[in-house]
Amino acid sequence: MSPSPRRRLRWFGLLALTAVVATGCESTEEAPPEQVEASLERFYTQDAVWDTCEDENSECTRVEVPLDYADPEGDTIEIVAARSGEADPDQPVLLVNPGGPGSSGVDVVVDYLDTVTTETLREAYTVVGFDPRGVSRSEPVRCLSDAETDEQRQVSYDPSTEEGLATAAEMAAEFARACEENTSEVLGFVDTESAARDMDVLRSVLGSSEQLNYLGFSYGTKLGATYADLFPENVGTMVLDGALDPSLTEEEVATGQAAGFEQALGSWAAWCAEEATCQAGTTEDDVVAAVQAAFEEAKENPQTAQDGRIVPASTLVSGFITPLYSQQSWPILSEGFNMALDGDPSMMLYFADLNAGREQDGTYSSNIQSAFTAINCLDYPRADDPDQMRTHADQLAEASPTFGAYLAYGGINCAEWPHDGADSVDTVSAEGAAPILVIGTTGDPATPYEWSPALAEQLDSGVLITNEGEGHGSYGPQNECIAILVDDYFVDGTVPEDGTTC
């Protein structure tokens, strides 16, 4: 996936992120709860030590895991996890991941727990969020400085031209060099499979049962599916909401997302056209045309925000996409786009800043941009051949006349990456696992609905639930139908009928 307009915050991304600190784990002499390799026993038999997080309403801990699971007696890293300060340690644990890749599960628990989970779920489980390796507090990937990141985000270029592609390649190489210089050896080990193996250690150390209970959103569905494929016998209850099909190549993911964003644009445009405050037009076609024209104008004449920063087309697109993720954010998207039409891109830049983890003081509290690139460069085969990228650009333009051009040439981001990507992508099966719920939303802009049936079909025990609606992800207090199905499954073990629709 390409780094600029395609870096993703979960649907809680319109809120600011807050940093926390954590304390560690200690070793114990108890026998492991299940049979594991002797070289891994010391990781599985840790005793979690919880201490107050910085916000004082949550508790945090650190869990030691191997840097390289092929060499478990070598270097180690620590994975940070968090739970509510009111959590009952005798309850079963539910592990949660919000997606990305690069989003923080610790932030979910510290700042957004009431938004992403229901009271019913919290009464039945101790919800634990964790930062996967390379993310935020867990041996984070570090690349450019804050000032350097700001500088790169203001560069305007068109990779469809020879000059623009050369600029993109130069920037990608600079980014890769910075990541290699400023990150520990973890840079070569932030792949999804390693993170899934970390989850099994977390299951043993933090849980009160021998099986993993898990709730994953967006990229978190790929992480959960990978875990289930590696450890099918350890799957307890698992819900994968807003599925990412792990069998897709990076190019196929980009094409699917392009189509998803175009569909979501049409839905927003139809809504906007009916609003008296919508300056973009009075019909869906007029509004879409106004968005396309604004993007094209930004390519030639980038606007300047109130804080003096330049807003190139890529940043304008990123700012537009961020509130497009949630139907509840459509009104503020309309307001921000109205401002841009009047010559002030400041609100659109604000949305793009949220997507990039930038605070108003110019600091970046999240490393989502760096982690996103680092994880994807390991997870996918490289696709950096110029001719191949141009062919893909044509496919993207066909799938999405509005956004396709800005999702193209993503392969350039990993061209100079210091570590090799995967040889191939493959399906998952998790044969023998307990029932796994896969939820897809028909109007999902980021993980198109068809990916959810595809994942449910791959999984030996997959159960598909369809949410007819808009937005990225569906479980939570705001969707009663989905919430009842998921809560009944998590709390009572009631498995919905495959193909259930809300």
C-alpha positions in Angstrom: 0.0 0.0 0.0 1.3 3.5 -0.8 2.2 5.7 2.1 0.7 9.2 1.5 -3.1 9.3 1.0 -3.4 5.6 1.8 -2.2 5.6 5.4 -5.2 4.6 7.5 -6.5 5.6 10.9 -9.3 3.5 12.4 -12.7 5.1 12.5 -11.8 6.6 15.9 -9.0 8.5 14.1 -10.8 11.9 14.3 -9.8 12.1 17.9 -6.3 12.9 19.2 -4.0 10.2 20.4 -2.5 10.2 23.9 0.9 8.6 24.8 1.1 6.2 27.8 4.0 4.5 29.6 4.2 0.9 30.8 6.0 -1.4 33.1 7.3 -4.8 32.6 6.9 -8.6 33.0 8.9 -10.9 35.1 9.8 -14.6 34.6 8.2 -17.3 36.7 9.0 -21.0 37.3 5.5 -22.3 36.6 5.1 -24.8 33.8 3.7 -23.5 30.5 0.0 -23.8 30.1 0.4 -25.9 27.0 3.2 -27.7 25.1 5.6 -25.2 23.4 9.1 -25.5 22.1 11.6 -25.5 24.9 13.3 -22.4 23.5 10.1 -20.5 23.8 9.0 -21.6 27.3 10.5 -18.6 29.1 8.3 -16.3 27.0 5.1 -18.2 27.6 5.7 -18.5 31.3 6.2 -14.8 32.1 4.2 -13.2 34.9 2.5 -10.0 33.7 3.2 -7.0 36.0 0.6 -4.3 35.6 1.1 -0.7 36.6 -0.8 2.5 36.1 -0.5 4.1 32.7 0.1 7.8 32.3 -3.6 8.6 32.2 -4.1 6.9 35.6 -7.3 5.3 34.4 -5.6 2.3 32.7 -3.0 -0.2 33.5 -0.1 -1.2 31.3 2.4 -4.0 31.1 5.3 -5.1 28.9 5.6 -8.7 27.5 9.0 -9.9 26.3 9.0 -11.8 22.9 11.8 -13.0 20.6 13.0 -10.5 18.0 13.2 -13.4 15.6 11.1 -16.5 16.2 13.6 -18.5 14.1 16.2 -17.6 16.8 14.3 -17.4 20.1 17.5 -17.5 22.2 18.7 -14.3 20.5 17.7 -10.7 21.0 14.3 -9.8 22.4 11.8 -7.0 22.3 8.9 -5.9 24.4 5.2 -5.7 23.5 3.2 -3.1 25.4 -0.4 -3.9 26.4 -3.1 -2.0 28.3 -6.3 -2.7 30.1 -8.8 -0.5 32.0 -7.9 0.3 35.5 -11.3 -1.0 36.5 -10.8 -4.4 34.8 -11.5 -7.6 36.7 -8.3 -9.7 36.5 -10.4 -12.8 37.0 -12.4 -12.2 33.8 -11.4 -13.8 30.5 -9.2 -11.6 28.4 -10.3 -10.2 25.0 -7.4 -9.0 22.9 -8.2 -6.1 20.5 -6.4 -4.7 17.5 -7.8 -1.6 15.6 -6.0 -2.0 12.3 -3.6 0.1 10.2 -1.2 -1.5 10.0 0.3 0.8 12.5 -2.6 1.8 14.7 -2.3 1.4 18.5 -4.3 -1.0 20.4 -3.2 0.6 23.6 -4.8 3.8 22.5 -8.1 1.9 22.0 -8.2 0.9 25.7 -6.8 4.2 27.1 -8.9 6.6 25.0 -11.7 4.9 23.0 -12.8 1.8 24.9 -16.4 3.0 25.3 -16.5 3.8 21.6 -15.3 0.5 20.2 -16.9 -1.9 22.6 -20.3 -2.3 24.3 -21.0 -2.3 28.0 -22.1 -5.9 27.6 -18.8 -7.0 26.3 -16.8 -5.0 28.9 -18.8 -6.7 31.7 -18.0 -10.1 30.4 -14.3 -9.6 29.4 -11.2 -7.7 30.4 -10.5 -6.0 27.1 -6.7 -5.7 26.4 -5.3 -3.6 23.7 -1.7 -4.0 22.5 0.7 -2.2 20.2 2.1 -4.8 17.7 5.8 -4.9 17.2 7.1 -1.8 15.4 4.0 0.3 16.5 3.9 3.2 18.9 5.3 1.9 22.2 6.4 -1.6 21.1 9.9 -1.1 19.8 8.6 1.5 17.3 9.8 2.0 13.8 11.4 5.4 13.6 12.2 7.2 10.3 12.1 10.9 9.6 12.1 13.7 12.1 8.9 15.7 12.6 10.3 18.5 10.5 11.5 16.2 7.8 8.0 14.5 7.7 6.4 17.9 7.4 8.7 18.7 4.5 8.0 15.5 2.6 4.2 16.0 3.0 4.4 19.4 1.3 6.2 18.2 -1.8 4.0 18.3 -4.9 4.8 15.8 -7.7 3.0 13.6 -10.3 4.4 10.1 -10.4 2.8 9.5 -13.7 5.5 11.6 -15.3 9.1 10.7 -15.6 10.1 13.7 -13.4 7.5 13.0 -10.8 8.4 9.3 -10.6 12.0 10.2 -10.1 11.0 12.6 -7.3 8.9 9.9 -5.7 11.7 7.4 -5.9 14.1 9.9 -4.3 11.8 10.6 -1.5 11.1 6.9 -0.9 14.8 6.1 -0.8 15.4 8.9 1.7 12.6 7.6 3.8 14.0 4.0 3.7 17.5 5.2 4.6 16.1 7.1 7.6 14.1 4.1 8.8 17.2 1.9 8.6 19.3 4.5 10.5 16.8 5.4 13.2 15.2 2.0 13.9 16.6 -1.0 15.8 16.9 -4.5 14.3 13.2 -4.8 14.7 12.8 -3.2 11.2 13.4 -6.5 9.6 10.9 -8.4 11.9 7.7 -6.3 11.9 5.9 -8.7 9.5 2.3 -9.8 10.3 3.3 -13.4 11.0 5.8 -12.3 13.7 3.1 -10.1 15.2 0.6 -13.0 15.2 3.2 -15.2 17.0 3.5 -12.4 19.6 -0.3 -12.7 20.1 0.1 -16.3 21.2 2.6 -15.3 23.8 0.2 -12.6 24.9 -2.6 -15.2 25.1 -0.5 -17.3 27.5 0.8 -14.5 29.6 -2.2 -12.2 29.9 -5.1 -14.6 29.5 -7.0 -16.7 32.0 -7.8 -19.4 29.5 -5.8 -21.6 27.1 -7.5 -20.0 24.1 -7.4 -16.6 22.5 -10.4 -14.4 22.4 -9.9 -11.7 19.8 -11.6 -8.7 18.2 -9.8 -7.3 15.1 -10.8 -4.4 12.8 -9.5 -3.7 9.3 -5.8 -4.8 9.1 -6.5 -6.4 12.5 -8.6 -9.0 10.6 -5.5 -10.0 8.6 -3.6 -10.2 11.9 -6.3 -12.4 13.4 -6.7 -14.6 10.4 -2.9 -15.1 10.3 -3.0 -16.1 14.0 -5.9 -18.5 13.4 -4.0 -20.1 10.5 -0.8 -20.5 12.7 -2.6 -21.6 15.9 -6.1 -23.0 14.9 -6.3 -25.1 18.1 -5.8 -21.9 20.2 -8.7 -20.0 18.8 -11.5 -19.3 21.3 -13.9 -16.6 20.2 -12.7 -14.4 17.3 -14.5 -11.6 15.4 -12.9 -10.0 12.3 -14.7 -6.8 11.4 -14.0 -5.0 8.0 -12.0 -7.8 6.5 -8.8 -7.5 4.6 -8.4 -10.5 2.3 -4.9 -11.9 3.0 -4.7 -13.6 -0.3 -4.6 -10.4 -2.3 -1.4 -8.8 -3.6 -0.7 -5.2 -2.7 -1.8 -4.1 -6.2 -5.1 -5.9 -5.8 -5.6 -4.3 -2.4 -5.1 -0.9 -3.9 -7.5 -1.6 -6.7 -10.2 -2.8 -4.4 -9.7 0.2 -2.1 -9.9 2.6 -5.1 -13.3 1.2 -6.0 -14.4 1.3 -2.4 -13.5 5.0 -2.0 -15.2 5.8 -5.3 -18.4 4.1 -4.1 -18.2 5.9 -0.7 -17.6 9.2 -2.6 -20.8 8.7 -4.5 -22.8 8.0 -1.3 -21.4 11.1 0.3 -22.0 13.2 -2.8 -25.6 12.1 -3.0 -26.1 13.1 0.6 -24.2 16.4 0.2 -26.2 17.4 -2.8 -29.4 17.3 -0.7 -27.8 19.6 2.0 -28.4 23.3 1.8 -24.9 23.9 3.1 -23.2 21.9 0.3 -21.4 24.3 -2.0 -20.1 21.5 -4.3 -23.3 21.1 -6.3 -27.0 20.1 -6.2 -26.6 16.7 -7.8 -24.4 13.7 -7.1 -22.6 14.1 -10.4 -22.0 17.8 -9.8 -20.5 17.1 -6.4 -18.2 14.3 -7.7 -17.1 16.6 -10.5 -16.3 19.4 -8.0 -14.2 17.0 -6.0 -12.3 15.8 -9.0 -11.7 19.4 -10.2 -10.4 20.4 -6.8 -7.9 17.5 -6.8 -6.7 18.4 -10.3 -6.3 22.1 -9.4 -4.3 21.1 -6.3 -1.9 19.2 -8.6 -1.2 22.3 -10.6 -1.6 25.0 -7.9 -1.4 23.6 -4.3 -3.2 25.8 -1.7 -1.6 27.1 1.4 -3.2 26.5 4.8 -3.6 29.1 7.6 -0.5 27.8 9.3 1.6 28.4 6.2 2.0 24.8 5.1 1.5 23.9 1.5 -1.3 21.4 0.8 -0.4 19.4 -2.3 -3.0 17.1 -4.0 -1.8 14.0 -2.2 -2.4 15.7 1.2 -5.8 17.1 0.0 -6.8 13.6 -1.0 -5.7 12.1 2.3 -7.7 14.8 4.2 -10.8 14.0 2.1 -10.5 10.3 2.6 -10.1 10.4 6.4 -13.7 11.6 7.3 -15.1 9.6 4.4 -14.5 6.5 6.6 -17.5 7.2 8.8 -21.0 8.4 7.8 -21.1 10.3 11.1 -18.2 12.4 9.8 -19.9 13.4 6.5 -21.0 16.8 7.8 -17.5 17.9 8.8 -16.2 16.6 5.5 -18.7 18.8 3.8 -17.6 21.8 5.9 -14.0 21.2 5.3 -14.5 20.8 1.5 -16.5 24.0 1.4 -13.5 25.8 3.0 -11.2 24.3 0.4 -13.5 25.4 -2.4 -13.2 28.9 -0.9 -9.4 28.7 -1.0 -8.7 27.6 2.5 -7.5 24.0 2.8 -6.8 24.2 6.6 -9.6 21.9 7.7 -8.7 19.3 5.0 -5.1 19.5 6.2 -6.3 19.0 9.8 -8.0 15.7 8.7 -4.8 14.7 6.8 -2.8 15.5 10.0 -5.0 13.1 12.0 -4.4 10.4 9.4 -0.6 11.0 9.8 -0.6 11.3 13.6 0.4 15.0 13.6 -0.4 17.2 16.6 -1.2 20.9 16.3 2.2 21.7 17.8 3.9 20.1 14.9 4.9 16.9 16.7 3.9 13.4 15.5 2.5 11.4 18.4 1.9 8.4 16.2 4.4 6.5 14.1 1.6 5.1 11.9 3.2 6.3 8.7 6.5 4.6 9.4 5.0 1.4 10.8 2.5 1.2 7.9 5.3 1.2 5.3 7.6 -1.1 7.3 5.0 -3.8 7.8 3.7 -3.7 4.3 7.2 -3.8 2.7 7.7 -7.1 4.6 4.2 -8.6 4.0 4.0 -8.1 0.3 6.1 -9.0 -2.7 7.8 -6.0 -4.3 6.0 -4.5 -7.3 8.3 -1.7 -8.3 8.8 -2.3 -12.0 7.9 1.0 -13.7 6.0 -0.6 -16.6 4.1 -2.8 -14.1 3.2 0.3 -12.1 2.0 2.2 -15.1 -0.3 -0.7 -16.1 -1.6 -0.8 -12.6 -2.2 2.9 -12.7 -4.5 2.5 -15.7 -6.4 -0.2 -13.7 -6.7 2.1 -10.8 -8.0 5.0 -12.9 -10.6 2.7 -14.3 -11.7 1.5 -10.9 -11.7 5.0 -9.5 -11.7 8.1 -11.7 -11.4 10.3 -8.6 -8.9 8.5 -6.4 -7.2 6.0 -8.6 -4.3 8.3 -9.7 -3.4 9.0 -6.0 -3.3 5.3 -5.1 -1.0 4.5 -8.0 2.8 3.9 -8.0 2.7 2.6 -4.4 5.3 0.0 -5.3 8.0 2.7 -5.3 7.8 3.0 -1.5 9.4 -0.4 -1.0 11.8 -0.3 -4.0 14.8 0.8 -1.8 13.6 -0.9 1.4 16.5 -2.5 3.3 14.7 -5.8 3.9 13.1 -8.2 1.4 9.4 -8.5 1.1 7.4 -11.8 1.1 7.9 -14.1 -1.9 4.1 -14.4 -2.3 0.7 -14.0 -0.6 -1.6 -17.0 0.1 -5.0 -17.9 1.4 -5.6 -18.9 5.1 -7.7 -21.8 6.2 -7.3 -22.2 10.0 -8.5 -25.8 9.7 -9.9 -27.1 13.0 -10.4 -23.6 14.6 -13.6 -22.7 16.5 -16.2 -20.6 14.6 -14.7 -17.3 13.4 -17.1 -14.4 12.7 -16.3 -12.2 9.7 -18.2 -9.0 9.3 -18.4 -7.0 6.1 -20.2 -3.7 5.5 -21.6 -3.1 2.1 -20.5 0.5 1.9 -17.1 0.1 3.5 -14.7 2.5 1.7 -11.4 1.0 2.9 -12.0 -2.7 3.1 -14.6 -3.4 0.3 -17.4 -5.7 1.2 -16.3 -8.5 -1.2 -13.2 -9.1 0.9 -15.3 -10.3 3.8 -17.1 -13.1 2.0 -13.7 -14.0 0.5 -12.1 -14.3 3.9 -15.0 -16.2 5.4 -14.9 -18.6 2.5 -11.1 -19.2 3.0 -11.5 -19.9 6.8 -12.5 -23.5 7.5 -14.9 -22.2 10.2 -15.7 -18.8 8.9 -19.2 -17.4 9.5 -20.1 -14.3 7.4 -22.2 -11.5 8.7 -23.3 -8.7 6.4 -23.9 -5.1 7.6 -25.9 -3.2 5.1 -24.7 0.4 5.6 -21.9 2.9 5.2 -18.5 3.3 6.9 -15.4 1.3 7.8 -16.2 -1.3 10.5 -19.6 -2.0 12.1 -19.3 -3.4 15.6 -19.8 -1.1 18.5 -22.5 0.7 20.5 -23.7 2.6 17.4 -24.9 -0.5 15.6 -27.4 -2.4 17.7 -28.0 -5.3 15.3 -24.3 -6.1 14.9 -23.6 -5.5 18.5 -26.3 -8.0 19.7 -24.9 -10.7 17.3 -21.3 -10.2 18.3 -22.0 -9.9 22.1 -24.2 -13.0 22.1 -21.3 -14.8 20.4 -18.6 -13.5 22.8 -20.7 -13.8 26.0 -22.9 -16.8 25.4 -21.1 -18.6 22.6 -24.1 -18.3 20.3 -22.8 -18.6 16.7 -25.0 -16.7 14.2 -26.2 -18.4 11.1 -23.7 -18.0 8.2 -25.0 -15.3 5.9 -26.9 -13.3 8.5 -27.6 -9.7 7.5 -28.2 -6.6 9.5 
